[in-house]
Amino acid sequence: MEPFTTSILDGIDSRETIRNWHENRIYVRSFQKISGEVGSVIVIFDEDPDDRYNYCTTWLGEHQNESDMAFYSTLPFDNIVGPGIGRGEYGGFLMSLPARRMFDVWRDTDYDMAESKPERLLLAGLDYSVQKFVVYVAAKPPRSIFRNIATRFGRTIVYIPIGHLSPVTLKKVRVVHVLDGYDKRAIAKEYIW
């Protein structure tokens, strides 16, 4: 968002205009246009300063159409929703293509410089991306040092404020279901929403 000067760019931002009504200015949206593909996506719902999300794991995609994923969430099996099916809430996650390459992000010493779980996911996203762009969705942008790290990797961080996304969709995406075995897949559709 930026104040209107000479162009309405990508449209009027009603929310920001109302929020700053006292300034007597109109705010417009300016979406960053990129040319290229995204290699990793990191979504941070909660930075977890109080260590509420203590289930940290890395999953490998099973085939070429699935991404590798690392995430932190509440303990899924504290909320059993079906036989061998637990439901948790993501604090944040990383998805990266192609599949079957990601080492355990939470034990990888290459990311020990991270000061938080979101920073660890961002470092891994930059590291595992085979494309130039890495999307980072969160309430606030990453520290400026990550722009330098991204440049060293030959990557560009595309920051999207989480408030720009639909709250209804985010609520659905934030839910994680964990099955305690492959045999639960046959009944999972009855318990997963």
Secondary structure, 3 states (H helix, E strand, C coil): CEECCCCCCCCECHHHHHHCHHHCCCEECCCCCCCCCEEEEEEECCCCCCCCCCEEEEECCCCCCCCEEEEEECCHHHCEEECCEEEEEEEEEEEECCCCCCCCCCCCHHHCCCCCHHHHHHHHHHHHCCCCEEEEEECCCCCCHHHHHHHHHCCEEEEEEHHHCCHHHHHHHCEEEEECCHHHHHHHCCCCC
